[in-house]
Amino acid sequence: MQNTQTNIRPMSQSEYAIWLPHCTKEFAKEKAQAMAISQDEALKLSEQSFKSILPEGLNTPRQLPVPHSEWR
Protein backbone atom coordinates (compact mmCIF):
# COMPACT_ATOMS: atom_id res chain seq x y z
CA MET A 1 0.00 0.00 0.00
CA GLN A 2 1.35 3.40 -1.01
CA ASN A 3 1.61 6.05 1.69
CA THR A 4 0.07 9.28 0.40
CA GLN A 5 0.49 12.50 2.32
CA THR A 6 -1.57 15.63 1.87
CA ASN A 7 -0.27 18.99 2.97
CA ILE A 8 -2.69 21.85 3.50
CA ARG A 9 -1.43 25.39 3.68
CA PRO A 10 -2.98 28.82 3.29
CA MET A 11 -3.16 30.23 -0.21
CA SER A 12 -0.88 33.16 -0.99
CA GLN A 13 -2.26 36.43 -2.33
CA SER A 14 -0.71 35.74 -5.74
CA GLU A 15 -2.32 32.28 -5.85
CA TYR A 16 -5.66 33.78 -4.80
CA ALA A 17 -5.41 36.30 -7.64
CA ILE A 18 -5.25 33.36 -10.08
CA TRP A 19 -7.68 31.07 -8.23
CA LEU A 20 -10.61 33.45 -7.81
CA PRO A 21 -11.16 34.36 -11.49
CA HIS A 22 -10.63 30.73 -12.52
CA CYS A 23 -13.15 29.37 -10.01
CA THR A 24 -15.62 32.17 -10.69
CA LYS A 25 -15.63 31.33 -14.41
CA GLU A 26 -15.85 27.58 -13.85
CA PHE A 27 -18.70 27.97 -11.38
CA ALA A 28 -20.48 30.25 -13.87
CA LYS A 29 -20.21 27.58 -16.58
CA GLU A 30 -21.79 25.04 -14.25
CA LYS A 31 -24.53 27.49 -13.19
CA ALA A 32 -25.35 28.40 -16.81
CA GLN A 33 -25.79 24.77 -17.74
CA ALA A 34 -27.65 23.71 -14.59
CA MET A 35 -29.98 26.71 -14.54
CA ALA A 36 -30.36 27.12 -18.33
CA ILE A 37 -29.33 30.78 -18.16
CA SER A 38 -26.93 32.90 -20.19
CA GLN A 39 -23.23 32.84 -19.45
CA ASP A 40 -23.35 36.55 -18.58
CA GLU A 41 -26.13 36.03 -16.04
CA ALA A 42 -24.37 32.98 -14.62
CA LEU A 43 -21.13 34.95 -14.26
CA LYS A 44 -22.93 37.67 -12.28
CA LEU A 45 -24.45 35.04 -9.98
CA SER A 46 -21.09 33.33 -9.58
CA GLU A 47 -19.37 36.59 -8.68
CA GLN A 48 -22.11 37.33 -6.14
CA SER A 49 -21.67 33.86 -4.62
CA PHE A 50 -17.93 34.28 -4.16
CA LYS A 51 -18.37 37.77 -2.71
CA SER A 52 -20.89 36.33 -0.26
CA ILE A 53 -18.71 33.36 0.73
CA LEU A 54 -15.41 35.27 0.87
CA PRO A 55 -16.38 38.91 1.55
CA GLU A 56 -12.87 39.74 2.77
CA GLY A 57 -11.03 37.55 0.29
CA LEU A 58 -8.18 35.66 1.92
CA ASN A 59 -8.83 37.58 5.14
CA THR A 60 -12.37 36.21 5.54
CA PRO A 61 -12.65 34.70 9.02
CA ARG A 62 -13.10 30.91 9.29
CA GLN A 63 -12.27 30.32 5.62
CA LEU A 64 -9.13 28.71 4.25
CA PRO A 65 -8.81 28.69 0.47
CA VAL A 66 -6.08 26.17 -0.28
CA PRO A 67 -3.98 25.92 -3.43
CA HIS A 68 -4.61 23.04 -5.78
CA SER A 69 -2.33 21.95 -8.59
CA GLU A 70 -5.14 21.51 -11.17
CA TRP A 71 -5.95 25.20 -11.57
CA ARG A 72 -2.42 26.48 -11.98
C-alpha positions as CSV (number, residue, x, y, z in Angstrom):
1,M,0.0,0.0,0.0
2,Q,1.4,3.4,-1.0
3,N,1.6,6.1,1.7
4,T,0.1,9.3,0.4
5,Q,0.5,12.5,2.3
6,T,-1.6,15.6,1.9
7,N,-0.3,19.0,3.0
8,I,-2.7,21.8,3.5
9,R,-1.4,25.4,3.7
10,P,-3.0,28.8,3.3
11,M,-3.2,30.2,-0.2
12,S,-0.9,33.2,-1.0
13,Q,-2.3,36.4,-2.3
14,S,-0.7,35.7,-5.7
15,E,-2.3,32.3,-5.8
16,Y,-5.7,33.8,-4.8
17,A,-5.4,36.3,-7.6
18,I,-5.2,33.4,-10.1
19,W,-7.7,31.1,-8.2
20,L,-10.6,33.5,-7.8
21,P,-11.2,34.4,-11.5
22,H,-10.6,30.7,-12.5
23,C,-13.2,29.4,-10.0
24,T,-15.6,32.2,-10.7
25,K,-15.6,31.3,-14.4
26,E,-15.8,27.6,-13.8
27,F,-18.7,28.0,-11.4
28,A,-20.5,30.3,-13.9
29,K,-20.2,27.6,-16.6
30,E,-21.8,25.0,-14.2
31,K,-24.5,27.5,-13.2
32,A,-25.4,28.4,-16.8
33,Q,-25.8,24.8,-17.7
34,A,-27.7,23.7,-14.6
35,M,-30.0,26.7,-14.5
36,A,-30.4,27.1,-18.3
37,I,-29.3,30.8,-18.2
38,S,-26.9,32.9,-20.2
39,Q,-23.2,32.8,-19.4
40,D,-23.4,36.6,-18.6
41,E,-26.1,36.0,-16.0
42,A,-24.4,33.0,-14.6
43,L,-21.1,34.9,-14.3
44,K,-22.9,37.7,-12.3
45,L,-24.4,35.0,-10.0
46,S,-21.1,33.3,-9.6
47,E,-19.4,36.6,-8.7
48,Q,-22.1,37.3,-6.1
49,S,-21.7,33.9,-4.6
50,F,-17.9,34.3,-4.2
51,K,-18.4,37.8,-2.7
52,S,-20.9,36.3,-0.3
53,I,-18.7,33.4,0.7
54,L,-15.4,35.3,0.9
55,P,-16.4,38.9,1.6
56,E,-12.9,39.7,2.8
57,G,-11.0,37.5,0.3
58,L,-8.2,35.7,1.9
59,N,-8.8,37.6,5.1
60,T,-12.4,36.2,5.5
61,P,-12.7,34.7,9.0
62,R,-13.1,30.9,9.3
63,Q,-12.3,30.3,5.6
64,L,-9.1,28.7,4.3
65,P,-8.8,28.7,0.5
66,V,-6.1,26.2,-0.3
67,P,-4.0,25.9,-3.4
68,H,-4.6,23.0,-5.8
69,S,-2.3,21.9,-8.6
70,E,-5.1,21.5,-11.2
71,W,-6.0,25.2,-11.6
72,R,-2.4,26.5,-12.0
